[in-house]
Amino acid sequence: MHNHNVMDGAPTAPAVLATPACQPEPPRVALPHFSLRVVVAVLITLLLLTVAYVLWRGVHVLLVVFAGVLFAVFLSALTEWLTKHSRLSRGWALTVVVLVLFAVAGGIGWLLANRLADQAAQLVHKLPQSFDELRNHLSQYEWGRLLLDQAPNGQEALSRIARFAPVPGLISGIGEFLVNVVVIFFVGIFGAAQPDLYRAGLLHLLPPSQRQRAGEAVDVVTLNLRWWLVGEIWLMVILWLTTTAGLWMIGVPLALVLGVIAGILELVPYVGAWISAVPAVLMSLTLSPVHVLLTVGLYLFLHILEGYVLLPLIQRRAVEMPPAVTLVAQVLLGELLGMMGLFVAAPLTVCTVVLAKMLYVEDTLGDQAIHVPGEPGKEEKPVVQNQSTHGEGGGTC
């Protein structure tokens, strides 16, 4: 006998769970609209890849432009100094600066060009003899013979470099160098003539809410690059003169061209000093072991003098660059971009350090205790005596 629950004579229907009204079905994307979104995403991806490819293929051009910007910063510093201390307008001051630089460069070239060319030619002919002296010296020892056996390719490459063997594309390389010099010169002239125009154009690429802070960052980067350039030029001149004088007193031949090499390679911090010592040591090998020791001692003394005395004194107003970061940047850019990357690694490190401190450490992380030379609102201020606020001992504003 079955028992049915009956109410008013009608059987009770089984319970059915109703779908909550608060959970509507997700909207379906129309196929044409979805296809349009896919096409837009693919086009954006292709555009980004194309831009990345063009930048990579044109990275050498960008480095040349950056070198032109450095030249513009240097010209602008001299122009502003002359404008401040005279009644000349910016255009006339820039003209005077360029003419004076041409006169100085022409005068130095007229005085030293023949001698430098003669010594450079002698260096080319004597370097193979220095390599032979080094090879003969190393072959007298067991470890030296092992070293020569393990590095035949490097030895052959060095010998070819020393003899300036014909290299395919040498004429095109010289032409490319001259084109780069022209580009750097005119970028520097145009940049120094109207710096505000290019600064404003750069800031207009950013949203209006970020332009003020970006403008401060650009100004601080420019200031630090200016002081870095001033310091590097002084260091180049000092090392050129001291290296030339030291090698001349030791008795190493071709002291003038070796000093010029040392001065130019000062643009490559840390690494350049040791690279410039290689040809000087090789030339001293043609004299005696005593000359080798004296040459090594001279370069070591000048390197210590530069790192611990001259560099902190001359570049104290520029941002402090971490040595490890600078070395990594030099190795990376030198490997990827060659000699041009090696020379611009240091100023690129200056820009990176300044922007990282201002835009990341200060703005993103909120650490306001960090010091960036030239940043607005954080200039060094004198100590002010204010007993009512700071007590008897005074305080620092």
C-alpha positions as CSV (number, residue, x, y, z in Angstrom):
1,M,0.0,0.0,0.0
2,H,1.4,3.2,-1.1
3,N,1.2,6.3,1.1
4,H,0.7,9.6,-0.9
5,N,0.9,13.0,0.6
6,V,-2.3,14.7,-0.5
7,M,-3.4,18.2,0.0
8,D,-7.0,19.1,-1.2
9,G,-7.0,15.9,-3.2
10,A,-3.9,16.8,-5.3
11,P,-0.5,15.0,-5.1
12,T,2.6,17.0,-4.1
13,A,5.1,17.6,-6.9
14,P,8.8,16.8,-6.3
15,A,10.9,19.8,-5.1
16,V,12.9,21.6,-7.8
17,L,15.9,23.9,-7.0
18,A,15.4,27.2,-8.6
19,T,18.3,29.1,-10.2
20,P,19.1,32.2,-8.1
21,A,18.2,35.4,-9.8
22,C,21.5,37.0,-8.6
23,Q,23.6,34.8,-10.9
24,P,22.9,35.8,-14.5
25,E,24.5,33.9,-17.3
26,P,27.8,35.6,-18.5
27,P,27.3,37.7,-21.6
28,R,28.4,36.2,-24.8
29,V,30.8,38.1,-27.0
30,A,29.7,38.5,-30.5
31,L,32.0,36.8,-33.0
32,P,32.6,39.9,-35.1
33,H,33.5,42.0,-32.0
34,F,35.8,39.3,-30.7
35,S,37.5,39.0,-34.1
36,L,38.1,42.7,-34.2
37,R,39.7,42.6,-30.7
38,V,42.0,39.8,-31.9
39,V,43.0,41.7,-35.0
40,V,43.8,44.9,-32.9
41,A,45.9,42.9,-30.5
42,V,47.8,41.2,-33.3
43,L,48.4,44.6,-35.0
44,I,49.7,46.2,-31.7
45,T,52.0,43.2,-31.2
46,L,53.4,43.5,-34.7
47,L,53.8,47.3,-34.2
48,L,55.8,46.8,-31.0
49,L,58.0,44.1,-32.6
50,T,58.6,46.4,-35.6
51,V,59.6,49.3,-33.3
52,A,61.9,47.0,-31.3
53,Y,63.5,45.7,-34.5
54,V,64.0,49.2,-35.8
55,L,65.5,50.4,-32.5
56,W,67.8,47.4,-32.4
57,R,69.0,47.9,-36.0
58,G,69.4,51.6,-35.4
59,V,71.0,51.4,-31.9
60,H,74.3,52.6,-33.3
61,V,72.5,55.7,-34.6
62,L,71.0,56.3,-31.2
63,L,74.4,56.1,-29.6
64,V,75.7,58.7,-32.0
65,V,72.7,60.9,-31.2
66,F,73.4,60.4,-27.5
67,A,77.0,61.5,-28.1
68,G,75.7,64.5,-29.9
69,V,73.5,65.3,-26.8
70,L,76.6,65.1,-24.6
71,F,78.3,67.6,-26.9
72,A,75.3,69.8,-26.7
73,V,75.4,69.7,-22.9
74,F,79.1,70.7,-23.0
75,L,78.5,73.6,-25.5
76,S,75.5,74.7,-23.5
77,A,77.5,74.8,-20.3
78,L,80.2,77.0,-21.9
79,T,77.5,79.2,-23.6
80,E,75.6,79.8,-20.3
81,W,78.8,80.7,-18.5
82,L,79.8,83.2,-21.2
83,T,76.2,84.6,-21.3
84,K,76.3,85.1,-17.5
85,H,79.7,86.9,-17.6
86,S,79.0,89.0,-20.6
87,R,76.3,90.9,-22.4
88,L,76.1,88.6,-25.3
89,S,72.9,86.8,-26.3
90,R,72.8,83.1,-26.4
91,G,73.2,82.8,-30.1
92,W,76.3,85.1,-30.2
93,A,77.7,83.4,-27.1
94,L,77.4,80.0,-28.7
95,T,79.1,81.3,-31.9
96,V,82.0,82.6,-29.8
97,V,82.3,79.3,-27.9
98,V,82.4,77.3,-31.2
99,L,85.0,79.6,-32.8
100,V,87.2,79.5,-29.7
101,L,87.0,75.7,-29.6
102,F,88.0,75.5,-33.3
103,A,90.9,77.9,-32.6
104,V,92.1,75.9,-29.7
105,A,91.8,72.6,-31.5
106,G,93.5,74.0,-34.6
107,G,96.3,75.5,-32.5
108,I,97.0,72.2,-30.7
109,G,96.8,70.4,-34.0
110,W,99.2,72.8,-35.7
111,L,101.7,72.5,-32.8
112,L,101.5,68.7,-32.3
113,A,100.0,67.2,-35.4
114,N,103.3,66.5,-37.2
115,R,104.9,65.1,-34.1
116,L,101.9,63.0,-33.2
117,A,101.7,61.6,-36.7
118,D,105.4,60.8,-36.7
119,Q,105.2,59.1,-33.3
120,A,102.0,57.2,-34.3
121,A,103.8,55.9,-37.3
122,Q,106.7,54.8,-35.2
123,L,104.4,53.1,-32.7
124,V,102.8,51.1,-35.6
125,H,106.3,49.9,-36.6
126,K,107.6,49.2,-33.1
127,L,104.7,47.3,-31.7
128,P,105.5,44.1,-33.6
129,Q,109.0,44.3,-32.2
130,S,107.5,44.6,-28.7
131,F,105.4,41.6,-29.3
132,D,108.4,39.6,-30.4
133,E,110.3,40.7,-27.3
134,L,107.3,39.6,-25.1
135,R,107.1,36.3,-26.9
136,N,110.9,35.6,-26.5
137,H,110.7,36.6,-22.8
138,L,107.8,34.3,-22.1
139,S,109.3,31.4,-24.0
140,Q,112.2,31.3,-21.5
141,Y,109.8,30.0,-18.8
142,E,107.7,26.9,-18.6
143,W,104.6,28.8,-17.6
144,G,105.3,31.2,-20.4
145,R,105.5,28.5,-23.1
146,L,102.3,27.0,-21.7
147,L,100.6,30.3,-22.0
148,L,101.8,30.8,-25.6
149,D,100.6,27.3,-26.5
150,Q,97.2,27.9,-25.0
151,A,96.6,31.2,-26.8
152,P,97.9,30.9,-30.3
153,N,94.8,32.6,-31.8
154,G,95.1,35.6,-29.4
155,Q,98.8,35.9,-30.2
156,E,98.1,35.9,-33.9
157,A,95.3,38.5,-33.6
158,L,97.5,40.8,-31.5
159,S,100.3,40.5,-34.0
160,R,97.9,41.4,-36.8
161,I,96.6,44.4,-34.9
162,A,100.1,45.5,-34.1
163,R,101.1,45.4,-37.8
164,F,97.8,47.0,-38.9
165,A,97.2,44.3,-41.4
166,P,94.7,45.3,-44.2
167,V,91.2,44.9,-42.9
168,P,88.3,44.6,-45.3
169,G,86.0,47.6,-45.1
170,L,88.7,50.0,-43.7
171,I,87.7,52.8,-46.0
172,S,84.1,52.4,-45.2
173,G,84.9,52.4,-41.5
174,I,86.8,55.7,-41.9
175,G,83.8,57.1,-43.8
176,E,81.4,56.0,-41.1
177,F,83.6,57.6,-38.5
178,L,83.6,60.9,-40.4
179,V,79.8,60.8,-40.8
180,N,79.4,60.2,-37.1
181,V,81.6,63.2,-36.3
182,V,79.5,65.4,-38.5
183,V,76.3,64.1,-36.9
184,I,77.6,64.6,-33.4
185,F,78.8,68.1,-34.3
186,F,75.5,69.3,-35.7
187,V,73.3,67.6,-33.1
188,G,75.5,69.4,-30.5
189,I,75.1,72.8,-32.2
190,F,71.4,72.6,-32.7
191,G,70.8,71.2,-29.2
192,A,72.9,73.9,-27.5
193,A,71.2,76.7,-29.6
194,Q,67.7,75.8,-28.5
195,P,67.7,73.4,-25.5
196,D,64.3,74.6,-24.3
197,L,62.7,73.6,-27.6
198,Y,63.8,70.0,-27.4
199,R,63.1,69.8,-23.7
200,A,59.5,71.0,-24.2
201,G,59.0,68.6,-27.1
202,L,60.2,65.7,-25.0
203,L,57.8,66.6,-22.1
204,H,54.8,66.9,-24.5
205,L,55.1,63.1,-25.0
206,L,54.0,62.6,-21.4
207,P,50.7,63.2,-19.7
208,P,50.2,66.7,-18.3
209,S,50.2,65.4,-14.7
210,Q,53.7,63.9,-15.1
211,R,55.4,66.7,-16.9
212,Q,56.6,68.7,-13.9
213,R,58.3,65.8,-12.3
214,A,59.7,64.6,-15.7
215,G,61.0,68.1,-16.3
216,E,62.8,68.1,-12.9
217,A,64.3,64.7,-13.8
218,V,65.5,66.0,-17.2
219,D,67.1,69.1,-15.6
220,V,68.9,67.0,-12.9
221,V,70.2,64.5,-15.5
222,T,71.5,67.5,-17.6
223,L,73.2,69.0,-14.6
224,N,74.9,65.8,-13.6
225,L,76.0,65.1,-17.2
226,R,77.4,68.6,-17.3
227,W,79.5,68.2,-14.2
228,W,80.6,64.7,-15.3
229,L,81.8,66.1,-18.6
230,V,83.7,69.0,-16.9
231,G,85.3,66.5,-14.7
232,E,86.2,64.1,-17.5
233,I,87.8,66.9,-19.6
234,W,89.9,68.0,-16.7
235,L,91.0,64.4,-16.0
236,M,91.8,63.8,-19.7
237,V,94.1,66.9,-19.8
238,I,95.8,66.0,-16.5
239,L,96.4,62.4,-17.4
240,W,97.6,63.4,-20.8
241,L,100.2,65.8,-19.4
242,T,101.3,63.6,-16.4
243,T,101.5,60.4,-18.4
244,T,103.6,62.2,-21.1
245,A,105.9,63.8,-18.6
246,G,106.3,60.6,-16.6
247,L,107.1,58.4,-19.6
248,W,109.5,61.1,-20.9
249,M,111.4,61.2,-17.5
250,I,111.5,57.3,-17.4
251,G,112.9,57.3,-20.9
252,V,110.2,55.4,-22.7
253,P,110.0,56.4,-26.4
254,L,106.9,57.9,-28.0
255,A,105.8,59.5,-24.8
256,L,103.6,62.1,-26.5
257,V,101.4,59.7,-28.4
258,L,101.2,57.3,-25.4
259,G,100.1,60.2,-23.2
260,V,97.4,61.1,-25.8
261,I,96.1,57.5,-25.8
262,A,96.0,57.6,-22.0
263,G,94.0,60.9,-22.0
264,I,91.5,59.7,-24.6
265,L,90.9,56.4,-22.8
266,E,90.1,58.3,-19.6
267,L,86.6,58.5,-21.1
268,V,86.3,54.8,-20.2
269,P,86.5,54.7,-16.4
270,Y,88.5,52.0,-14.6
271,V,89.1,50.0,-17.8
272,G,90.6,52.7,-19.9
273,A,93.6,53.4,-17.6
274,W,94.7,49.8,-17.9
275,I,94.1,49.5,-21.6
276,S,96.2,52.6,-22.2
277,A,99.0,51.0,-20.2
278,V,99.4,48.1,-22.6
279,P,101.2,49.9,-25.5
280,A,103.4,51.8,-23.0
281,V,104.5,48.5,-21.3
282,L,105.1,46.9,-24.7
283,M,107.2,49.9,-25.8
284,S,109.2,49.6,-22.5
285,L,109.9,45.9,-23.3
286,T,112.2,47.1,-26.1
287,L,114.4,48.8,-23.5
288,S,114.9,46.8,-20.3
289,P,113.0,45.0,-17.5
290,V,113.7,48.1,-15.3
291,H,111.8,50.3,-17.7
292,V,109.0,47.8,-17.6
293,L,108.8,48.0,-13.9
294,L,109.0,51.8,-13.9
295,T,106.3,52.1,-16.5
296,V,103.9,49.7,-14.6
297,G,104.6,51.7,-11.4
298,L,103.9,55.0,-13.2
299,Y,100.5,53.8,-14.5
300,L,99.6,52.3,-11.2
301,F,100.5,55.5,-9.4
302,L,98.5,57.6,-11.8
303,H,95.5,55.3,-11.5
304,I,95.6,55.5,-7.7
305,L,96.0,59.3,-7.9
306,E,93.0,59.5,-10.3
307,G,90.7,57.3,-8.3
308,Y,91.4,58.5,-4.8
309,V,92.4,62.2,-5.2
310,L,91.5,63.7,-8.6
311,L,88.1,62.0,-9.3
312,P,86.5,62.8,-5.9
313,L,87.9,66.3,-6.0
314,I,86.9,67.2,-9.6
315,Q,83.6,65.3,-9.8
316,R,82.3,66.0,-6.3
317,R,79.3,67.9,-7.7
318,A,78.2,65.0,-9.9
319,V,76.2,61.9,-9.0
320,E,78.3,59.1,-7.5
321,M,78.4,56.2,-9.9
322,P,78.7,52.7,-8.3
323,P,81.9,51.1,-9.8
324,A,80.3,47.7,-10.2
325,V,77.4,49.1,-12.2
326,T,79.7,51.1,-14.4
327,L,81.9,48.1,-15.1
328,V,78.9,45.9,-15.9
329,A,77.6,48.6,-18.3
330,Q,81.0,48.9,-20.0
331,V,81.3,45.2,-20.5
332,L,77.7,44.8,-21.7
333,L,77.7,47.7,-24.1
334,G,81.2,47.1,-25.3
335,E,80.3,43.5,-26.2
336,L,77.0,44.4,-27.8
337,L,77.8,47.7,-29.5
338,G,81.6,47.8,-29.8
339,M,83.8,50.8,-29.2
340,M,81.0,53.3,-29.3
341,G,79.1,51.5,-26.6
342,L,82.3,51.3,-24.4
343,F,82.7,55.1,-24.6
344,V,79.1,56.0,-23.8
345,A,78.7,53.5,-21.1
346,A,79.7,55.9,-18.3
347,P,77.4,58.8,-19.2
348,L,74.5,56.3,-19.8
349,T,75.2,55.0,-16.3
350,V,75.0,58.6,-15.0
351,C,71.6,59.0,-16.6
352,T,70.4,55.6,-15.3
353,V,71.5,56.2,-11.7
354,V,69.9,59.7,-11.6
355,L,66.6,58.5,-13.1
356,A,66.5,55.4,-10.9
357,K,67.0,57.4,-7.7
358,M,64.4,60.1,-8.6
359,L,61.7,58.2,-10.4
360,Y,61.9,54.8,-8.7
361,V,63.5,55.1,-5.2
362,E,61.9,58.5,-4.4
363,D,58.6,58.4,-6.3
364,T,57.8,54.7,-6.3
365,L,59.4,53.5,-3.1
366,G,58.8,56.7,-1.2
367,D,62.4,56.9,0.1
368,Q,63.1,60.7,0.4
369,A,66.3,60.3,2.3
370,I,68.3,59.5,-0.8
371,H,70.6,62.3,-2.2
372,V,70.6,63.3,-5.9
373,P,73.0,66.3,-6.7
374,G,71.0,69.2,-8.1
375,E,67.5,67.9,-7.3
376,P,65.1,70.8,-6.6
377,G,64.2,71.1,-2.9
378,K,67.2,69.1,-1.7
379,E,70.1,71.5,-2.2
380,E,72.6,71.7,0.5
381,K,71.7,74.6,2.8
382,P,73.8,76.4,5.4
383,V,73.5,75.7,9.1
384,V,71.1,78.3,10.8
385,Q,71.1,79.1,14.5
386,N,67.5,79.1,15.7
387,Q,67.3,78.6,19.5
388,S,63.5,78.9,19.6
389,T,63.0,76.0,17.3
390,H,66.0,73.8,17.6
391,G,67.2,74.6,21.0
392,E,70.6,75.8,22.1
393,G,72.6,73.9,19.7
394,G,70.9,75.2,16.6
395,G,70.0,73.1,13.6
396,T,70.3,72.5,9.9
397,C,67.7,73.8,7.5
